[in-house]
């Protein structure tokens, strides 16, 4: 599947979902032309134009009034989600209802929110409100046999891109159990019920696409919470009831699950949206940089070797291994959009947020803007203060096992070392030690970022480091350590107690897959392997 992963990694999550939805739109027009759908191409076009236009206008107005950052990608995704769930307008009143649905979806992001974060998936919330007022127009016509194979294929790719299988499987299991129980009590055939579920309902569209919305899923790092979220939505999905105009429906299941997820995050206090300013940028090697961010109200230009540590409060509570999603608005944004997800490299105790990324010569408009800001920062360009930059998070789960006595093997490839820096810095900050081995692979010795810092506190935190460059031509052969590819014999020879360690892997997807393969070859139990790859978010 390397070819598939390479394709997926060329896109951010939002750009991939948006492009995939556009492909489904094109397929729907073709099938409408062939009269395989209950609408004409003209009706579908009118529906699409209304939803796109009204969502864009409403979002722009709300962003102008509130001063919030507007994302065209997110707005268009919401419009396309509504397109596949609402009937194409047959009359002027139907058109007005579609316009209302589009407005409600966008308004929910600003009105039904807290701490600058919307509580529910905007399209699901809108569909729930509209279904109460005009239930007949919410048809979920995407759940048809003629669209089934395309939704299935696209949905599988989204799940792979999002690494959301841990949410989808519990959702599927819960739907199957509840629906199976209903079929048993009604004396229905299980096969017929399940075939109808897959080919004549929005089960795939909801479970593979809408369920994976990163802003609606729980952000808490505690094990099992994401799976429980999927199970909650799955348990609600097949229910049939009617109470005060509210009926069991896919949109109710999604909204119910979203509210549950938001409540879980509120209890653990992990869902936040911050307005930030770039405080410092450090260049490591070639095209690799580390950036430091602070809350905008505390921003001052800093170009020295260290950052201030006298701020009153930490900007964000997070666990080592977690990430933040950064929104960086800029002109002429390319298809990869204005959002990226980065793993945090700062320690949780720090009063700033740091992340590391590569900025190649030919890069996206997002990274080009980030590079420009880095140069402006060195020149103390006051226009930098006008930049609107925000972050949402933390995202993902904690990386390191909580038991301090558990021995750990960290396998990092290239920029994957960033996933471990937060924890190493936390241990150094607290003067704690742990039995850890770091097996760090890079193209050449010049590409080992953080090397000086790692070497400085290795003995201090109990970290044994094995640097393994693939080659060292650039140093004219002046390299006396290990070299070449990571292999089972190399691990056996240099880490004899590898079987008693938890294996933590981080880096590009292709590299983490190789490390996982090595773990299997060495008979390391699957439960002792934890992977954090970089899927091109």
C-alpha positions, 0 to 999 in steps of 0.5 A, a space after each residue: 500500500 506504499 503507493 496509496 500512502 504516497 498519494 494520500 501524503 501529497 494532500 492535507 486532510 482537508 484538501 483530500 476530503 474536499 477533492 474526494 467530495 468533488 469527485 463524488 459530486 461529479 459522479 452524482 452528476 453523471 448518474 443523474 444524467 443517466 437517470 440513475 438518481 431521482 434528480 436531474 443534473 439541473 436540479 443538482 447543480 441548482 442545489 450545489 450552487 445554493 449551498 456553496 453560495 450561502 455557506 460562503 456568504 454566511 461564513 464570511 459575514 460571521 468571520 467579519 463580525 467576530 474577527 475569526 479566521 475563515 477557512 474556505 476548505 471547511 466551508 466548502 466541505 460543509 456545503 458538500 456534506 449538505 448537498 448529499 443529504 438534502 433533497 434537490 429543490 423542486 420549488 422555491 420553498 425547497 430552495 429557501 429551506 436549502 438556504 436556511 440549512 446552509 445558514 444554520 450550518 455556518 451559524 452553528 460554528 459561531 453560536 453553538 460553540 465555546 472557547 472558539 470551538 464549535 461543539 458539533 459537526 456543522 452539517 450534522 447540526 444543521 440537518 438535525 434542526 432542518 429535519 425537525 422543521 421539515 423532515 421530508 427534505 432530509 433524505 440522505 440520497 447519498 445512501 443509494 446502491 449506485 453511489 455505494 462503491 464510490 462512497 466505500 472506496 473514498 471512505 476507506 481512503 479517508 479512514 486510512 488518511 485520518 487513522 480513524 479505524 479505532 473510531 470506525 470499527 466500534 461504530 460499525 460493531 455498535 450499529 450491527 449489534 443494535 440493528 441485529 437486535 431489532 431484526 431479531 425481535 422483528 423476525 427479519 432476516 439478518 442478511 437482508 437487514 445488513 445489505 439494506 443498511 450498506 446499500 440503501 442508507 447513509 451508513 458508509 457516508 456517516 461512518 467513514 466520512 462524517 464520523 472522522 471529522 477531527 473537530 468533532 471527535 474527542 481530543 482526550 488522550 485517554 485510551 478507549 475514549 475515541 472507540 467509545 465515541 464511535 460506539 456511542 454514535 453507532 448505538 444511536 444510529 439505528 434507533 427509531 423513535 419520535 419525541 417532540 418532533 425529534 426522530 431517530 436519524 443519522 444526524 441525531 446520532 452524530 450530534 449526540 456523539 459530538 456532544 458526548 465527545 465535547 463533554 468528555 473533553 470538557 471533563 479532561 480539559 483538553 479541547 482548546 483554541 488559541 490565538 498565537 504569535 510566532 515568537 522564535 524560529 531556529 534552523 537546524 539543518 538544510 530545510 528543517 526548522 523549529 518554531 516557538 509560539 506564544 499567546 498573541 497578547 504576550 507576544 514580544 520579538 525574541 531572537 536570542 538563544 532562549 525564550 522567556 519562561 516567566 509568563 503567568 500561565 502555560 498556553 496549553 495542557 498536553 501530553 508528550 506525543 500530542 499535536 496541535 492543528 495550526 491555522 495560518 491564513 495567507 493570500 493565494 493559498 494552494 490546494 493544500 489549504 491554510 491548516 496543518 497538524 504538527 506534533 509538539 516538541 516543547 515540554 508540557 511545563 514550558 510556557 510556549 508551544 514549539 513544533 518542528 517541520 521541514 520547508 523544502 525549496 519547492 513547498 506548499 503556500 502554507 510552508 512558504 508563508 511560514 518561511 517568510 515569517 521566519 525571515 521577517 522575525 529575524 529582521 524584527 519586521 513589525 508587520 508580523 504582529 498583524 498575522 492572524 495565527 491560531 491553533 486547536 488542540 491538543 490532538 492525538 494520544 500520549 506517546 510514552 507509557 505511564 509506568 516509569 519502570 517500563 523500558 522503552 525503545 524509541 525508533 525515529 526516522 528523520 523528522 520523526 525525532 520531533 515526536 520524542 522531544 517533548 518527553 525528553 525535554 520534560 524528563 530533563 526539566 524534572 531531572 528524572 531518569 528512565 531506561 530508554 534507548 533511542 535508535 535514530 536514523 537519518 540520511 546522513 550525519 548532517 541530518 540529525 536534528 536536535 543532536 547537540 541537545 540530545 547529547 547534552 542531556 542523554 546521561 541526565 535522563 537515562 537515554 542511550 542514543 544510537 545514531 544510524 546514518 544511511 551514508 556519510 559521504 558528505 563528511 568524507 568518510 569521517 563517521 565512526 558509529 553505526 551506519 546503513 539501514 535499520 535491520 533485525 541483526 543491528 537491533 539484536 547486536 546493539 540492544 540485546 534486551 529489545 524484547 523487554 522494551 515497549 517500541 515507540 516508532 515515529 517518522 514518515 509512514 514508509 519508515 514506520 512500516 519498516 520498523 513495524 515489520 522488523 518488530 514482527 520479525 523479532 517476535 515483539 508482541 503487537 501490544 508492545 508496539 506504538 506508532 506515530 507516523 506523519 500522514 501528510 496532514 
